[in-house]
Amino acid sequence: MTLKYYHAEPAANSLKSMIPLVEKGLNFQSVYVDLHKFEQHAEWFVAINPEGQVPVLDHDGVIITHTTVINEYLEDVFPEVPLRPRDPVGAARMRYWNKFVDEHVMNHVSMHGWHRMVGIIARNIESGEFEALMERIPLPDQRKKWKAARSGFSDADLANATEKIIYAVDKVEKQLAQTAWLAGNDYTLADINFYAMCGMMVERMFPELKIAARCPRLVQWRDAVTARPAVAKALAGEDRTAPGLRTWTGHAR
Ligand SMILES: N[C@@H](CCC(=O)N[C@@H](CS)C(=O)NCC(=O)O)C(=O)O
C-alpha cells in the first residue's frame, strides 16, 4: 500500500488533509508542490490533477482530490482512528459543518489571503509572463481569481467577505457554548476543516475583530486543536513562503 500526498505549505487546504493523515498515523510520501513557482499548473502536476490544485491524495495509483472528499475517503479506508462519528446523527452534524465551511467560509477567508499574499506575488510578475501563466491555469474561476488578485479585489467584495467571516466566527462561538467540538463531544473532520480554513489564522488576519474578546470559546478551541501532537506535526511541515508574507497564514514561524 502506498500513499502519496501532494501539497503546499501547512495552511488552508494543504493542512486540512495533512492533519487526518497524521492523526491516523499513516505512512505517506509527502510531495511538496511549490505554488510560488506555479508547479500546480505545470504539465507533470496537471497530469495528476487536471484541475491544477493542491492537495491531491494518491492511494495505490488512485487519485483523490478536494479536501473534504479526501478526508472522508481516508475515513472510509482507514477507520481505525476515527475522525467521523460512527452514529448517523453525529456524522450528519459533522457534514453540516463541513458544508458550511466549504460553502460559506473558505472562499471568504481565501479572498483576504489572496488579496494580501497572492496579490503581491501576482503583481511582481512581468506583464507578458503573467498572461502566459494565466493560459496554463485549467479552472476558469481560478484564472479569474489570479487576475483579481493582481488588480486587487474590490473594497465591496472584501467587506462582504469580512461580514461572512464575522457571521462564521459568531456561529462557531455559539456552537462551542453547547458542545466541546463543532459536531458534538468528539473532535472530528469538521474541527479540522474550520481550523485549517479559518480558525488557526482568523485572529492574526483580522486583529480589528478582537477575536479573543468576541469569541473566547473559539480561541480556547483553537488552542486545543493546535496542542494536538498530530496538528503540531502537520504544522511543522515545509514552508517556503517568504517570511514577509507569512503573517496572514497564522504561522508561528
Ligand atoms: N476545493 C479544493 C480547493 C483547493 C485549493 O483551492 N487549493 C489551493 C491551495 S489552498 C491551490 O491549489 N491554489 C493554487 C492555484 O489555484 O493556483 C479542495 O478542497 O481541495
Ligand as a Chemical Component Dictionary entry (heavy atoms), coordinates in Angstrom:
data_LIG
# 
_chem_comp.id                   LIG 
_chem_comp.type                 NON-POLYMER 
_chem_comp.pdbx_formal_charge   0 
_chem_comp.three_letter_code    LIG 
# 
loop_
_chem_comp_atom.comp_id 
_chem_comp_atom.atom_id 
_chem_comp_atom.alt_atom_id 
_chem_comp_atom.type_symbol 
_chem_comp_atom.charge 
_chem_comp_atom.model_Cartn_x 
_chem_comp_atom.model_Cartn_y 
_chem_comp_atom.model_Cartn_z 
_chem_comp_atom.pdbx_ordinal 
LIG N1  N1  N 0 -11.803 22.688 -3.248 1  
LIG C1  C1  C 0 -10.398 22.418 -3.294 2  
LIG C2  C2  C 0 -9.662  23.719 -3.219 3  
LIG C3  C3  C 0 -8.172  23.540 -3.403 4  
LIG C4  C4  C 0 -7.430  24.876 -3.445 5  
LIG O1  O1  O 0 -8.030  25.963 -3.502 6  
LIG N2  N2  N 0 -6.089  24.794 -3.423 7  
LIG C5  C5  C 0 -5.262  25.943 -3.480 8  
LIG C6  C6  C 0 -4.253  25.938 -2.330 9  
LIG S1  S1  S 0 -5.009  26.219 -0.769 10 
LIG C7  C7  C 0 -4.442  25.938 -4.768 11 
LIG O2  O2  O 0 -4.065  24.889 -5.268 12 
LIG N3  N3  N 0 -4.151  27.142 -5.272 13 
LIG C8  C8  C 0 -3.266  27.365 -6.352 14 
LIG C9  C9  C 0 -3.946  27.887 -7.575 15 
LIG O3  O3  O 0 -5.183  27.857 -7.604 16 
LIG O4  O4  O 0 -3.256  28.332 -8.478 17 
LIG C10 C10 C 0 -10.030 21.476 -2.134 18 
LIG O5  O5  O 0 -10.807 21.376 -1.164 19 
LIG O6  O6  O 0 -9.006  20.770 -2.208 20 
# 
loop_
_chem_comp_bond.comp_id 
_chem_comp_bond.atom_id_1 
_chem_comp_bond.atom_id_2 
_chem_comp_bond.value_order 
_chem_comp_bond.pdbx_ordinal 
LIG N1  C1  SING 1  
LIG C1  C2  SING 2  
LIG C1  C10 SING 3  
LIG C2  C3  SING 4  
LIG C3  C4  SING 5  
LIG C4  O1  DOUB 6  
LIG C4  N2  SING 7  
LIG N2  C5  SING 8  
LIG C5  C6  SING 9  
LIG C5  C7  SING 10 
LIG C6  S1  SING 11 
LIG C7  O2  DOUB 12 
LIG C7  N3  SING 13 
LIG N3  C8  SING 14 
LIG C8  C9  SING 15 
LIG C9  O3  DOUB 16 
LIG C9  O4  SING 17 
LIG C10 O5  DOUB 18 
LIG C10 O6  SING 19 
# 
